[in-house]
Amino acid sequence: MTVLRKYLRRYTDLPALIYLLSNQCITLLDPETWDDKNDSHFVRLYKEKSGFQSVLALCFTQTSETYHHWRVFANGPSGVAISFKRDELLRGIKKKHGLRLGRVKYVKLPEMRHRKLATQDLPFLKRYPFEHEIEYRILLESSENLKACDIPISLSCIDKITLSPWLNYALFKKAKEILKKIKGCEDLKIVRSTLISNEEWKNFGESSTGSRRRRAIQRG
């Protein structure tokens, strides 16, 4: 799977997108709510072993649009994908004290049985069946007891916003109109995903020629 060096993509939902755009920030949250309990367990162990009161996180993918990401992280009509300009985003947030940034490494169980783990690696290790997610992670390590943390960003670091492929087109047009009314969002590129219904792809089928059944008859 292709790794996008220029972009980081965040799958989330419309309420989270509106919060991000209105407050011009990204929000790091407690990993305890993550679906993958192996993953949240490793982050919790890292927090405890390192003596932090809080370790918050925000996850991105480094790959292009996939059905998996939509279904798992942004399912339904309210799902969104925010594509960030990688260098500009990371350059802006690095001003925040206590951040750790890095790619997630995917490891098979047999390898783990023979591996000496370093505590500092725990938040960036994940089981191999998740390797297609090609994840990039931002952590905030704090001596305070935090459940969430907003980090200011410039909206110029957003390359594109893609709304759900399951969103009705009429509703997409209205949602786009509303989003562009948020201060600073007038020029944002906002599109609707065509992942599950793309007219150009369909036209390739329309232009197909020949018939498998006819050829089979001719061979007979």
CYANA upper distance limits for C-alpha pairs under 8 A (distance plus 0.5 A):
  1 MET  CA     63 THR  CA      7.66
  1 MET  CA    132 HIS  CA      7.61
  2 THR  CA     63 THR  CA      6.34
  2 THR  CA     64 SER  CA      7.66
  3 VAL  CA     62 GLN  CA      5.92
  3 VAL  CA     63 THR  CA      5.34
  3 VAL  CA     64 SER  CA      8.08
  3 VAL  CA    134 ILE  CA      7.90
  4 LEU  CA      8 LEU  CA      7.84
  4 LEU  CA     62 GLN  CA      5.68
  4 LEU  CA     63 THR  CA      5.74
  4 LEU  CA     64 SER  CA      7.40
  5 ARG  CA     62 GLN  CA      7.64
  5 ARG  CA     86 ARG  CA      8.00
  6 LYS  CA     85 LYS  CA      6.58
  6 LYS  CA     86 ARG  CA      5.89
  6 LYS  CA     87 ASP  CA      7.60
  7 TYR  CA     62 GLN  CA      7.18
  7 TYR  CA     83 SER  CA      6.85
  7 TYR  CA     84 PHE  CA      5.93
  7 TYR  CA     85 LYS  CA      5.33
  7 TYR  CA     86 ARG  CA      5.07
  7 TYR  CA     87 ASP  CA      8.45
  8 LEU  CA     60 PHE  CA      6.40
  8 LEU  CA     61 THR  CA      6.39
  8 LEU  CA     62 GLN  CA      5.75
  8 LEU  CA     63 THR  CA      8.25
  8 LEU  CA     83 SER  CA      6.32
  8 LEU  CA     84 PHE  CA      5.64
  8 LEU  CA     85 LYS  CA      7.10
  8 LEU  CA     86 ARG  CA      5.94
  8 LEU  CA    136 TYR  CA      8.24
  9 ARG  CA     60 PHE  CA      5.83
  9 ARG  CA     61 THR  CA      5.70
  9 ARG  CA     62 GLN  CA      6.89
  9 ARG  CA     63 THR  CA      7.98
  9 ARG  CA     64 SER  CA      8.36
  9 ARG  CA     81 ALA  CA      7.00
  9 ARG  CA     82 ILE  CA      6.04
  9 ARG  CA     83 SER  CA      4.89
  9 ARG  CA     84 PHE  CA      6.56
 10 ARG  CA     59 CYS  CA      7.48
 10 ARG  CA     60 PHE  CA      5.27
 10 ARG  CA     61 THR  CA      7.01
 10 ARG  CA     81 ALA  CA      6.00
 10 ARG  CA     82 ILE  CA      5.54
 10 ARG  CA     83 SER  CA      6.92
 10 ARG  CA     84 PHE  CA      8.35
 11 TYR  CA     60 PHE  CA      7.86
 11 TYR  CA     69 HIS  CA      7.53
 11 TYR  CA     70 TRP  CA      7.62
 11 TYR  CA     73 PHE  CA      6.19
 11 TYR  CA     74 ALA  CA      6.10
 11 TYR  CA     79 GLY  CA      7.82
 11 TYR  CA     80 VAL  CA      6.30
 11 TYR  CA     81 ALA  CA      4.89
 11 TYR  CA     82 ILE  CA      6.92
 12 THR  CA     16 ALA  CA      7.11
 12 THR  CA     17 LEU  CA      7.76
 12 THR  CA     73 PHE  CA      6.64
 12 THR  CA     74 ALA  CA      5.62
 12 THR  CA     79 GLY  CA      6.37
 12 THR  CA     80 VAL  CA      5.90
 12 THR  CA     81 ALA  CA      6.80
 12 THR  CA     82 ILE  CA      8.44
 13 ASP  CA     17 LEU  CA      6.75
 13 ASP  CA     74 ALA  CA      6.48
 13 ASP  CA     78 SER  CA      5.89
 13 ASP  CA     79 GLY  CA      4.82
 13 ASP  CA     80 VAL  CA      5.66
 13 ASP  CA     81 ALA  CA      8.49
 14 LEU  CA     18 ILE  CA      6.58
 14 LEU  CA     78 SER  CA      5.87
 14 LEU  CA     79 GLY  CA      6.73
 14 LEU  CA     80 VAL  CA      6.80
 15 PRO  CA     19 TYR  CA      6.74
 16 ALA  CA     20 LEU  CA      6.66
 17 LEU  CA     21 LEU  CA      6.64
 17 LEU  CA     80 VAL  CA      8.03
 18 ILE  CA     22 SER  CA      6.37
 18 ILE  CA    179 LEU  CA      7.87
 19 TYR  CA     23 ASN  CA      6.40
 19 TYR  CA     24 GLN  CA      8.35
 20 LEU  CA     24 GLN  CA      5.82
 20 LEU  CA     25 CYS  CA      5.68
 20 LEU  CA     26 ILE  CA      6.36
 20 LEU  CA     27 THR  CA      8.12
 21 LEU  CA     25 CYS  CA      7.67
 21 LEU  CA    155 LEU  CA      7.78
 21 LEU  CA    182 ILE  CA      7.62
 21 LEU  CA    185 CYS  CA      7.95
 22 SER  CA    182 ILE  CA      6.85
 22 SER  CA    183 LYS  CA      7.54
 23 ASN  CA    152 PRO  CA      8.40
 24 GLN  CA    152 PRO  CA      6.39
 24 GLN  CA    153 ILE  CA      6.06
 24 GLN  CA    154 SER  CA      6.87
 24 GLN  CA    155 LEU  CA      6.87
 25 CYS  CA    150 ASP  CA      6.33
 25 CYS  CA    151 ILE  CA      5.65
 25 CYS  CA    152 PRO  CA      4.65
 25 CYS  CA    153 ILE  CA      5.45
 25 CYS  CA    154 SER  CA      8.22
 26 ILE  CA    150 ASP  CA      6.17
 26 ILE  CA    151 ILE  CA      5.88
 26 ILE  CA    152 PRO  CA      7.09
 26 ILE  CA    153 ILE  CA      7.38
 27 THR  CA     58 LEU  CA      7.67
 27 THR  CA    148 ALA  CA      7.22
 27 THR  CA    149 CYS  CA      6.07
 27 THR  CA    150 ASP  CA      4.97
 27 THR  CA    151 ILE  CA      6.84
 28 LEU  CA     56 LEU  CA      5.98
 28 LEU  CA     57 ALA  CA      5.38
 28 LEU  CA     58 LEU  CA      5.54
 28 LEU  CA    139 LEU  CA      8.11
 28 LEU  CA    140 LEU  CA      7.99
 28 LEU  CA    148 ALA  CA      6.06
 28 LEU  CA    149 CYS  CA      5.73
 28 LEU  CA    150 ASP  CA      6.96
 28 LEU  CA    151 ILE  CA      8.39
 29 LEU  CA     56 LEU  CA      5.48
 29 LEU  CA     57 ALA  CA      5.97
 29 LEU  CA     58 LEU  CA      7.22
 29 LEU  CA    147 LYS  CA      6.55
 29 LEU  CA    148 ALA  CA      5.09
 29 LEU  CA    149 CYS  CA      7.27
 30 ASP  CA     54 SER  CA      8.44
 30 ASP  CA     55 VAL  CA      7.40
 30 ASP  CA     56 LEU  CA      5.32
 30 ASP  CA     57 ALA  CA      6.98
 30 ASP  CA    147 LYS  CA      6.04
 30 ASP  CA    148 ALA  CA      7.03
 31 PRO  CA     40 SER  CA      5.94
 31 PRO  CA     43 VAL  CA      7.77
 31 PRO  CA     55 VAL  CA      8.44
 31 PRO  CA     56 LEU  CA      6.93
 31 PRO  CA     57 ALA  CA      6.88
 32 GLU  CA     37 LYS  CA      8.39
 32 GLU  CA     40 SER  CA      6.11
 32 GLU  CA     41 HIS  CA      8.43
 32 GLU  CA     44 ARG  CA      8.40
 33 THR  CA     40 SER  CA      8.35
 34 TRP  CA     39 ASP  CA      8.20
 34 TRP  CA     40 SER  CA      6.77
 36 ASP  CA     40 SER  CA      7.07
 37 LYS  CA     41 HIS  CA      6.34
 38 ASN  CA     42 PHE  CA      6.95
 38 ASN  CA    126 LYS  CA      8.29
 39 ASP  CA     43 VAL  CA      7.07
 39 ASP  CA    123 PRO  CA      8.04
 39 ASP  CA    125 LEU  CA      8.18
 39 ASP  CA    126 LYS  CA      6.77
 40 SER  CA     44 ARG  CA      6.62
 41 HIS  CA     45 LEU  CA      6.65
 42 PHE  CA     46 TYR  CA      6.64
 42 PHE  CA    122 LEU  CA      5.92
 42 PHE  CA    123 PRO  CA      6.47
 42 PHE  CA    125 LEU  CA      8.46
 43 VAL  CA     47 LYS  CA      6.71
 43 VAL  CA     55 VAL  CA      7.85
 43 VAL  CA    122 LEU  CA      6.87
 43 VAL  CA    123 PRO  CA      5.38
 44 ARG  CA     48 GLU  CA      6.76
 44 ARG  CA     55 VAL  CA      8.24
 45 LEU  CA     49 LYS  CA      6.40
 45 LEU  CA    122 LEU  CA      8.21
 46 TYR  CA     50 SER  CA      6.33
 46 TYR  CA    119 THR  CA      6.46
 46 TYR  CA    120 GLN  CA      7.35
 46 TYR  CA    122 LEU  CA      6.54
 46 TYR  CA    123 PRO  CA      7.22
 47 LYS  CA     51 GLY  CA      6.57
 47 LYS  CA     52 PHE  CA      5.63
 47 LYS  CA     53 GLN  CA      7.47
 47 LYS  CA     54 SER  CA      7.12
 47 LYS  CA     55 VAL  CA      6.50
 47 LYS  CA    141 GLU  CA      8.46
 48 GLU  CA     52 PHE  CA      6.86
 48 GLU  CA     53 GLN  CA      8.29
 49 LYS  CA    119 THR  CA      7.66
 50 SER  CA    119 THR  CA      8.18
 51 GLY  CA    143 SER  CA      8.47
 52 PHE  CA    141 GLU  CA      6.98
 52 PHE  CA    142 SER  CA      6.24
 52 PHE  CA    143 SER  CA      5.70
 52 PHE  CA    144 GLU  CA      8.31
 53 GLN  CA    142 SER  CA      6.52
 53 GLN  CA    143 SER  CA      5.36
 53 GLN  CA    144 GLU  CA      5.97
 53 GLN  CA    145 ASN  CA      5.70
 53 GLN  CA    146 LEU  CA      8.17
 54 SER  CA    140 LEU  CA      8.30
 54 SER  CA    141 GLU  CA      6.54
 54 SER  CA    142 SER  CA      5.69
 54 SER  CA    143 SER  CA      6.99
 54 SER  CA    144 GLU  CA      6.82
 54 SER  CA    145 ASN  CA      5.93
 54 SER  CA    146 LEU  CA      6.24
 54 SER  CA    147 LYS  CA      8.13
 55 VAL  CA    139 LEU  CA      7.06
 55 VAL  CA    140 LEU  CA      6.01
 55 VAL  CA    141 GLU  CA      5.24
 55 VAL  CA    142 SER  CA      6.89
 56 LEU  CA    139 LEU  CA      6.07
 56 LEU  CA    140 LEU  CA      5.59
 56 LEU  CA    141 GLU  CA      7.31
 56 LEU  CA    146 LEU  CA      8.33
 56 LEU  CA    147 LYS  CA      7.85
 56 LEU  CA    148 ALA  CA      7.37
 56 LEU  CA    149 CYS  CA      8.14
 57 ALA  CA    137 ARG  CA      7.42
 57 ALA  CA    138 ILE  CA      6.05
 57 ALA  CA    139 LEU  CA      4.97
 57 ALA  CA    140 LEU  CA      6.82
 58 LEU  CA    137 ARG  CA      6.42
 58 LEU  CA    138 ILE  CA      5.77
 58 LEU  CA    139 LEU  CA      7.20
 59 CYS  CA    135 GLU  CA      7.23
 59 CYS  CA    136 TYR  CA      6.45
 59 CYS  CA    137 ARG  CA      5.16
 59 CYS  CA    138 ILE  CA      6.96
 60 PHE  CA    135 GLU  CA      6.13
 60 PHE  CA    136 TYR  CA      5.64
 60 PHE  CA    137 ARG  CA      6.74
 61 THR  CA    133 GLU  CA      6.68
 61 THR  CA    134 ILE  CA      6.05
 61 THR  CA    135 GLU  CA      4.95
 61 THR  CA    136 TYR  CA      6.28
 62 GLN  CA    133 GLU  CA      8.39
 62 GLN  CA    134 ILE  CA      6.10
 62 GLN  CA    135 GLU  CA      6.54
 62 GLN  CA    136 TYR  CA      7.04
 63 THR  CA    133 GLU  CA      8.02
 63 THR  CA    134 ILE  CA      6.90
 65 GLU  CA     69 HIS  CA      7.81
 66 THR  CA     70 TRP  CA      7.16
 67 TYR  CA     71 ARG  CA      6.65
 67 TYR  CA    195 LEU  CA      7.96
 68 HIS  CA     72 VAL  CA      6.45
 69 HIS  CA     73 PHE  CA      6.02
 69 HIS  CA     74 ALA  CA      7.40
 69 HIS  CA    133 GLU  CA      8.07
 70 TRP  CA     74 ALA  CA      5.22
 70 TRP  CA     75 ASN  CA      5.95
 70 TRP  CA     79 GLY  CA      7.77
 70 TRP  CA    164 SER  CA      8.30
 71 ARG  CA     75 ASN  CA      5.00
 71 ARG  CA     76 GLY  CA      8.12
 73 PHE  CA     79 GLY  CA      8.40
 74 ALA  CA     78 SER  CA      7.90
 74 ALA  CA     79 GLY  CA      4.67
 74 ALA  CA     80 VAL  CA      6.61
 74 ALA  CA     81 ALA  CA      8.09
 74 ALA  CA    164 SER  CA      8.18
 75 ASN  CA     79 GLY  CA      6.04
 75 ASN  CA    164 SER  CA      8.39
 76 GLY  CA    164 SER  CA      7.48
 76 GLY  CA    166 TRP  CA      6.46
 76 GLY  CA    167 LEU  CA      8.00
 77 PRO  CA    164 SER  CA      5.95
 77 PRO  CA    165 PRO  CA      7.75
 77 PRO  CA    166 TRP  CA      5.35
 77 PRO  CA    167 LEU  CA      4.80
 77 PRO  CA    168 ASN  CA      8.08
 78 SER  CA    163 LEU  CA      8.08
 78 SER  CA    164 SER  CA      6.91
 78 SER  CA    167 LEU  CA      7.59
 79 GLY  CA    163 LEU  CA      6.83
 79 GLY  CA    164 SER  CA      5.47
 80 VAL  CA    161 ILE  CA      7.62
 80 VAL  CA    162 THR  CA      6.18
 80 VAL  CA    163 LEU  CA      5.06
 80 VAL  CA    164 SER  CA      5.99
 81 ALA  CA    161 ILE  CA      6.42
 81 ALA  CA    162 THR  CA      5.57
 81 ALA  CA    163 LEU  CA      6.98
 81 ALA  CA    164 SER  CA      8.30
 82 ILE  CA    158 ILE  CA      7.64
 82 ILE  CA    159 ASP  CA      8.38
 82 ILE  CA    160 LYS  CA      6.71
 82 ILE  CA    161 ILE  CA      5.21
 82 ILE  CA    162 THR  CA      6.90
 83 SER  CA    158 ILE  CA      6.52
 83 SER  CA    159 ASP  CA      6.00
 83 SER  CA    160 LYS  CA      5.72
 83 SER  CA    161 ILE  CA      6.69
 83 SER  CA    162 THR  CA      8.47
 84 PHE  CA     89 LEU  CA      7.15
 84 PHE  CA    157 CYS  CA      6.17
 84 PHE  CA    158 ILE  CA      4.94
 84 PHE  CA    159 ASP  CA      5.83
 84 PHE  CA    160 LYS  CA      7.71
 85 LYS  CA     89 LEU  CA      6.58
 85 LYS  CA    157 CYS  CA      5.70
 85 LYS  CA    158 ILE  CA      6.45
 85 LYS  CA    159 ASP  CA      6.28
 86 ARG  CA     90 LEU  CA      6.68
 86 ARG  CA    157 CYS  CA      8.22
 87 ASP  CA     91 ARG  CA      6.37
 88 GLU  CA     92 GLY  CA      6.72
 88 GLU  CA    157 CYS  CA      6.00
 89 LEU  CA     93 ILE  CA      6.90
 89 LEU  CA    153 ILE  CA      7.57
 89 LEU  CA    154 SER  CA      8.41
 89 LEU  CA    157 CYS  CA      5.97
 90 LEU  CA     94 LYS  CA      6.51
 91 ARG  CA     95 LYS  CA      8.18
 92 GLY  CA    153 ILE  CA      6.85
 92 GLY  CA    154 SER  CA      8.14
 93 ILE  CA    151 ILE  CA      7.23
 93 ILE  CA    152 PRO  CA      7.66
 93 ILE  CA    153 ILE  CA      7.27
 94 LYS  CA     99 LEU  CA      7.51
 96 LYS  CA    151 ILE  CA      7.80
 98 GLY  CA    140 LEU  CA      6.01
 98 GLY  CA    141 GLU  CA      5.71
 98 GLY  CA    142 SER  CA      7.07
 99 LEU  CA    138 ILE  CA      7.39
 99 LEU  CA    139 LEU  CA      5.98
 99 LEU  CA    140 LEU  CA      5.09
 99 LEU  CA    141 GLU  CA      6.82
100 ARG  CA    138 ILE  CA      6.41
100 ARG  CA    139 LEU  CA      5.52
100 ARG  CA    140 LEU  CA      6.94
100 ARG  CA    141 GLU  CA      8.16
101 LEU  CA    136 TYR  CA      8.15
101 LEU  CA    137 ARG  CA      6.38
101 LEU  CA    138 ILE  CA      5.19
101 LEU  CA    139 LEU  CA      6.83
102 GLY  CA    124 PHE  CA      7.69
102 GLY  CA    136 TYR  CA      6.30
102 GLY  CA    137 ARG  CA      6.07
102 GLY  CA    138 ILE  CA      7.29
103 ARG  CA    124 PHE  CA      7.20
103 ARG  CA    134 ILE  CA      8.30
103 ARG  CA    135 GLU  CA      6.59
103 ARG  CA    136 TYR  CA      4.89
103 ARG  CA    137 ARG  CA      6.67
104 VAL  CA    124 PHE  CA      4.99
104 VAL  CA    125 LEU  CA      6.22
104 VAL  CA    126 LYS  CA      7.35
104 VAL  CA    134 ILE  CA      7.64
104 VAL  CA    135 GLU  CA      5.98
104 VAL  CA    136 TYR  CA      6.34
104 VAL  CA    137 ARG  CA      7.39
105 LYS  CA    124 PHE  CA      6.52
105 LYS  CA    125 LEU  CA      5.54
105 LYS  CA    126 LYS  CA      6.71
105 LYS  CA    131 GLU  CA      8.33
106 TYR  CA    125 LEU  CA      6.46
106 TYR  CA    126 LYS  CA      5.39
106 TYR  CA    127 ARG  CA      5.83
106 TYR  CA    128 TYR  CA      5.05
106 TYR  CA    129 PRO  CA      8.34
106 TYR  CA    130 PHE  CA      7.55
106 TYR  CA    131 GLU  CA      6.01
107 VAL  CA    111 GLU  CA      7.15
107 VAL  CA    112 MET  CA      7.36
107 VAL  CA    125 LEU  CA      7.54
107 VAL  CA    126 LYS  CA      6.80
107 VAL  CA    127 ARG  CA      5.77
107 VAL  CA    128 TYR  CA      5.27
108 LYS  CA    112 MET  CA      6.94
108 LYS  CA    127 ARG  CA      6.61
108 LYS  CA    128 TYR  CA      5.56
109 LEU  CA    113 ARG  CA      6.89
109 LEU  CA    127 ARG  CA      7.91
109 LEU  CA    128 TYR  CA      8.44
110 PRO  CA    114 HIS  CA      7.53
111 GLU  CA    115 ARG  CA      6.69
112 MET  CA    116 LYS  CA      8.39
117 LEU  CA    121 ASP  CA      7.67
117 LEU  CA    122 LEU  CA      8.11
118 ALA  CA    122 LEU  CA      7.53
121 ASP  CA    125 LEU  CA      7.03
124 PHE  CA    137 ARG  CA      8.06
126 LYS  CA    130 PHE  CA      7.58
126 LYS  CA    131 GLU  CA      8.46
127 ARG  CA    131 GLU  CA      7.96
142 SER  CA    146 LEU  CA      8.25
153 ILE  CA    157 CYS  CA      8.07
155 LEU  CA    184 GLY  CA      7.77
155 LEU  CA    185 CYS  CA      8.13
158 ILE  CA    188 LEU  CA      8.26
159 ASP  CA    188 LEU  CA      8.24
159 ASP  CA    189 LYS  CA      7.65
160 LYS  CA    188 LEU  CA      7.25
160 LYS  CA    189 LYS  CA      5.48
160 LYS  CA    190 ILE  CA      6.53
160 LYS  CA    191 VAL  CA      8.23
161 ILE  CA    188 LEU  CA      8.10
161 ILE  CA    189 LYS  CA      6.70
161 ILE  CA    190 ILE  CA      5.27
161 ILE  CA    191 VAL  CA      6.85
162 THR  CA    190 ILE  CA      6.35
162 THR  CA    191 VAL  CA      5.41
162 THR  CA    192 ARG  CA      5.78
162 THR  CA    193 SER  CA      6.43
163 LEU  CA    167 LEU  CA      7.74
163 LEU  CA    172 PHE  CA      7.82
163 LEU  CA    190 ILE  CA      7.92
163 LEU  CA    191 VAL  CA      6.66
163 LEU  CA    192 ARG  CA      5.13
163 LEU  CA    193 SER  CA      6.52
164 SER  CA    192 ARG  CA      6.64
164 SER  CA    193 SER  CA      6.32
165 PRO  CA    192 ARG  CA      6.75
165 PRO  CA    193 SER  CA      5.12
165 PRO  CA    194 THR  CA      6.20
165 PRO  CA    195 LEU  CA      6.80
165 PRO  CA    196 ILE  CA      7.00
165 PRO  CA    197 SER  CA      8.27
167 LEU  CA    171 LEU  CA      7.18
167 LEU  CA    172 PHE  CA      6.68
167 LEU  CA    192 ARG  CA      8.34
168 ASN  CA    172 PHE  CA      6.62
169 TYR  CA    173 LYS  CA      6.85
169 TYR  CA    192 ARG  CA      8.47
170 ALA  CA    174 LYS  CA      7.11
171 LEU  CA    175 ALA  CA      6.53
172 PHE  CA    176 LYS  CA      6.49
172 PHE  CA    192 ARG  CA      7.41
173 LYS  CA    177 GLU  CA      6.74
174 LYS  CA    178 ILE  CA      6.78
175 ALA  CA    179 LEU  CA      6.62
176 LYS  CA    180 LYS  CA      6.69
176 LYS  CA    190 ILE  CA      6.99
176 LYS  CA    191 VAL  CA      8.44
177 GLU  CA    181 LYS  CA      7.14
178 ILE  CA    182 ILE  CA      7.66
179 LEU  CA    185 CYS  CA      7.46
180 LYS  CA    185 CYS  CA      5.44
180 LYS  CA    186 GLU  CA      5.19
180 LYS  CA    187 ASP  CA      7.85
180 LYS  CA    188 LEU  CA      7.60
181 LYS  CA    185 CYS  CA      7.15
181 LYS  CA    186 GLU  CA      6.89
182 ILE  CA    186 GLU  CA      7.84
194 THR  CA    198 ASN  CA      5.49
197 SER  CA    202 LYS  CA      8.43
198 ASN  CA    202 LYS  CA      6.82
199 GLU  CA    203 ASN  CA      6.65
200 GLU  CA    204 PHE  CA      7.11
201 TRP  CA    205 GLY  CA      7.65
202 LYS  CA    206 GLU  CA      7.10
203 ASN  CA    207 SER  CA      6.74
204 PHE  CA    208 SER  CA      7.08
210 GLY  CA    214 ARG  CA      8.23
210 GLY  CA    215 ARG  CA      8.41
211 SER  CA    215 ARG  CA      6.71
212 ARG  CA    216 ALA  CA      6.69
213 ARG  CA    217 ILE  CA      6.81
214 ARG  CA    218 GLN  CA      6.76
215 ARG  CA    219 ARG  CA      6.73
216 ALA  CA    220 GLY  CA      6.85
